[in-house]
Structure formats: C-alpha cells, structure tokens
Amino acid sequence: MCIRDSINAEYGKLNSSRSGSPSMTHHLLLIIATSFFFTTVLSASNCRFALNYQCSDFNDPQKVQSYLHSVMQWEGQFAKPGIGYDAGTGYTYDGHPLNYTTGELYGEPHLFSAPSKESIHLAILALALEGNQLALEFVGGFDETIRILQLKINGYKKFNETYPGFGCWTTWVGFNAEKNTFDPLDSWSTPYYQLPGLDNGEWFWSMYGVAEVLKSKYASQYPVLC
C-alpha cells in the first residue's frame, strides 16, 4: 500500500468517528506517524535526495555529512561493472543513459571512453586506499578497491603490450567484450595515431596519487600493484 492509500484509508475511518472522541485522536496520531515514517524511509532511499536539502543546510556540518554520504551511496551504485566501467578491463565508460523520470538505467553504456573519464574513478580509488570513509563507501570497501585496481592495471598492461607506440598513454578507446580489451577508436588511429594531451594529463595525476598511496602504505602487501 502506498503512502496516499494508507493515509486515505485512515482518513476515511476518521470521518466515520465522532469529533473529539478518543478514536478520532487515535486515528489522527496514526496518520501523522504513518506519514512521517514513510517520508523518512523514502528520503533515505530516494536517488533524488538533493530535494530534501536547502542551501542553508550546508552551514550544518551534520547535514553536510548526511548529504555527502547520500552522494557516495547513490554515485557508488553507478560505478559498477557493466554500468560505470567495463567489467573485463576496469576502464571507465564515457557514461550510461538514464531514464530521467524513473532514474532507472536503459539501453547500454557508451562503449567508448577516454583517460579523462578514467581519471575520476582512479582519484576516488586513491582516496579509498588512503582510508577516506566517503570514498570507501563509494567503492564498496577496501578489498573492492584493491580488486578494481588490479583489474584496471591488467587492462592497462594489455593495452600497452598491444600498442607500445603510445608510450603507456591511452587515446579515445572502444571496448572489445570478447577479448576483454580496450582499443583505439578509428577516429584516433586513422590515418595515424593521436593522443589527447589534456585527458592524459588528468589521468597521469590520478595514477600518481594511487601510486603514492600504494608505495607509502601497501608496498609490502601488494607489490604487484606497485
């Protein structure tokens, strides 16, 4: 039963009661409690949580933290294999269509990407490695952070082995699900190979952040990643 149906049912009972009776008071309290309960539950589980905040709320540290946790909870659901990144290589997709009315996914992800997209995911993973609780919430925990990084590094290695001329950088790429690889798009490899400098600059600094945390905190535990 939806909130409206529940409240309407109670309101109908209320109208059948005599004014001022204990029954009327009981039903009135029940309506208020029901409305409050469902509003609270839905606001915590609704991807449109931003509508629950006003600009003035961001002067309150507790509300800021509540907002950030909601951001990480919902954005983290997007950063999943086959949705936000390629399951075979770990490389971040350019994006994925959403139904703006329902908030649900539709169609397939954009099966192309660039290192600028990858840099954002890597930056979050670097924060998760460092122990940032919001980043860990986004990723799904420390073990998941390590798993994704290993997947990404394997994908990078395959690309570098196949296209050594790029010097460990990547261009705009497409995805090959059968081979679990990403490869240069034709528009960036014909008639000659090209590299986007801005995108690779963003990617470099995010990789640098990951490498620094790994070397300083986990070099003995995860030497392969370092």
N, C-alpha and C positions, 0 to 999 in steps of 0.2 A: 504493500500500500504506500503511495506517495504521500508527501507531507500534506498536500492540499486535501487529499481524500481523508486522511486521518483527522485533520482539523475540522473539515466539513461534517464528518460523522459525529465528532464531539459537539460541534455547534448545533447540530440537529437535536441531540439529546438535551442540550442546554435550553433550547427553545421550548422543549416539552416540559421543562421543570418550572416550578413556580418561582417568581422573582424573590430573592432574599433567602431562599431555602438552603439548607446545608448541601443539597445535591447540586444546586447552581454553583456554589463556591467550589465544590469539588471539581466540577467539570471545567470551570474557568481556570483553575490551577493546572489541571491536566493539559488544557490547550496550550498554556504558556510553557509548561515543561516540555511538551512534545515539540513545539516549535523551536525552543531553544536547543534541545538535544539534536534534532536533525540539522539545524543550521550550523551548529558547531561541528558535527561529524562531516557534513558535506564541505564546509570551508576547508577542513584539513585534508580532504581527499579530492579536491577540485583543482584541475590544472589552471583554472582562471583565478587562482588565489590572490593575484595582484589587486583584484577589485575589492578585496577586503581591507585594503590599506589606504590611508590618506597621507598626503605629503608630510603633515605634522607628525605622523607616527615615526618617521625616521629620525626624530630627536630622542626617541626612547630606545636605549641600547637593547632591551629585551625584545622589542618589536623588530628591530633591525635583524637580530639573530634569528628570530622566527621567520622573517621574510627570506633570509639567506638560506636557511635550512629547506624551505619550500622550493626555492630556486634549484638547489642542488638535487633535491628529491625528484623533481619533475624533469630537469635537464638531464639528469643521470639516466632516466628511463629512455631518453632518446639516444644516448651514447652506448648503444648495444650492438652486437654483431648483426649484420644484415639490415640494420636501421640507420645507425650513425657512422658505422665503419665496416669495412669489408671483413667478413669472417675468416677468409683464407689468408689475408696478409696483415690485417690490423690497420691498414691505411684508411684514413678518414674519408668518407664520401663528401662530395660537394654539398649534398643536402638530401632531403626526402620530402615529398609532397604530404601536406596535412589537410584534412577537411576542416576549414575554419569554423564551421558550425558545430561539429561534434568533437573536434580535437583528435579524431582518430586518423591513423595512417591510411593512405590509399596509394595504389599504384606501386611502383618500385623506386628504389633510391636512384639519385642521379649517379649513373655508373661512370663518372669521371671525377677528377679531383686535381688538386694542386698542393704543393707543400705549404702554402699559407693556411689551408684548411687543417692540414696535419699538425701544424704548429700549435694550434689552440688546444687540441687534445693532449699533445705532449706536455704543454705547460701545466695543465691540470694534473697530469700524472707525476710531474716533478714535485708539485705541491703535496700530492698524496704520499710520495716517498719521504718527504720531509716531515710528515706527520700532521699536516693540516687536516683538521677534522671535517671541514666542509668539503674539501677535495676528496677525502676518503669516502664520504657519504655519496658523492657524485659517482665515484668509480665503483664502489661496492666492496671496499676493504683493501687491506694491504696485499693479500695473496692475489686478488684480482688485478691489482696494479702491476705486480710482477708478471703475471700471465700475459697481460696485454702488451707490456714492454717486450717480452720475449717474442711474441707473435710479430710485433712491428719490426724488431731487429732482423728476424728471419726474412721478412718481406723486403727490407732494405738490402740485405745481402743478395737475395735473388736478383733484384734489380741491378745492383752494382756488378754482379757477375755477368749478367746478360748485356748490360750497356756500360762497359767500363769507360767509354769516352765521355760520359757525363761527370766523371771525377767525383763520384759519391753524392752528387746533387740529383734532384729529380725535376722533371718538366711536368706539364699537364699530362695526366695519365688516364687511361681507361683500365677496366678490370677484366681479367680472364678467370672466370669461376672454375673452369675445368683444370687449369694449371695452377690455380692459387697464386697468380702473379698480377702485378700491375705494369703496364707498358705505355710508352709514349703515344699520345694521340697523334694521328696522322698530321693534323694541322701544326704540330710542334716537331715533327720529324721529317717532313717532306717540303721542299726538296733537300733540306739539311736540318740537322738537329739544332734546337734552340733551348735556352734556359730562361725562365723568368727570374730576374735578379731580386726583385722585391720579395717575392714569395719565398725564395730560398734563404734570404736574409732572416725572415721571420722564423723559418724552420730551423736555421742554424742556432739561433739564440735559445729556442726551446730545447733543442737537443743538448746544448751546452749546459742548460740548467739541470736536465736529467743526469747528464754525465757527472756533474759536480757533486750532486747528492749521492749518486751511486758510489763514487770514489771515496767520498768522505765518510760515509756511513755503512756501506754494504760491500766493500771491495772483497772482503774475505768470504762473505756469504754467497755473493752472486758474481764471481769473477768473469763468467761468460758474458754477462751484460756489460761489464766494464771494459 
